[in-house]
Amino acid sequence: MADIVNLRQLRKQKARADKEQMASQNRALHGRTKAEKQRDRLIADKSERFVAGHHREKPGEPGNPSQPNDRSQSGDSSQSDGQ
């Protein structure tokens, strides 16, 4: 004789197994320790500083200390017209 199977329970068991499999995949993809995140952040910051340090600056470009700008970024009142 065949065993009697409750289809509702079988469906719920399958859904639970699918959710657990998805959670396992997500843990593998996104689950990183705090130290791993910090290490990756430090590596990214270091590479950004390296690249930024090797950019050529054109005369008159904002942020170039050898050429003063005629615009003041902190005290410019012409940009606050919307208030």
C-alpha positions in Angstrom: 0.0 0.0 0.0 1.0 3.6 -0.6 1.6 6.0 2.3 -0.9 8.7 2.8 0.7 12.2 2.2 -0.8 15.5 3.4 -0.3 17.8 0.4 -0.6 20.9 2.4 2.2 19.9 4.8 4.4 18.7 1.9 3.9 22.1 0.2 4.9 23.9 3.4 8.0 21.7 3.8 9.1 22.4 0.3 8.6 26.2 0.8 10.7 26.0 4.0 13.5 24.1 2.2 13.5 26.6 -0.7 13.7 29.6 1.8 16.5 27.9 3.6 18.4 27.3 0.4 17.9 31.0 -0.6 19.1 32.1 2.8 22.2 30.0 2.6 23.0 31.5 -0.8 22.5 35.0 0.5 24.7 34.3 3.5 27.5 33.2 1.2 27.1 36.2 -1.1 26.5 39.0 1.4 27.5 37.7 4.8 30.9 39.3 5.6 32.4 40.0 9.0 33.1 43.5 10.2 36.8 43.0 9.8 36.3 42.0 6.1 34.2 45.0 5.5 36.7 47.3 7.2 39.6 45.7 5.3 37.8 46.3 1.9 36.9 49.8 2.9 40.6 50.6 3.8 41.8 49.1 0.5 39.3 51.2 -1.5 40.3 54.4 0.4 44.0 53.7 -0.2 43.5 53.2 -3.9 41.3 56.3 -4.2 44.0 58.4 -2.5 46.7 56.9 -4.8 44.7 57.8 -7.9 43.8 61.3 -6.6 47.4 61.9 -5.8 48.4 61.3 -9.4 45.8 63.5 -11.1 47.1 66.5 -13.0 45.6 69.8 -12.0 45.1 72.5 -14.6 45.7 76.2 -13.7 42.6 77.9 -12.4 40.9 74.6 -11.5 39.1 74.5 -8.2 41.2 73.0 -5.5 44.5 74.1 -7.0 46.3 76.0 -4.2 48.8 77.8 -6.5 46.0 79.7 -8.4 43.5 81.5 -6.2 39.9 81.3 -7.4 37.8 84.4 -7.7 34.7 82.5 -6.4 34.4 81.8 -2.7 32.8 78.5 -2.0 31.9 79.0 1.6 30.6 82.6 1.6 28.8 82.8 -1.8 25.4 84.3 -1.1 24.2 84.2 -4.7 23.5 80.5 -4.5 21.1 80.8 -1.6 18.3 82.6 -3.5 15.8 79.7 -3.1 15.3 80.4 0.7 
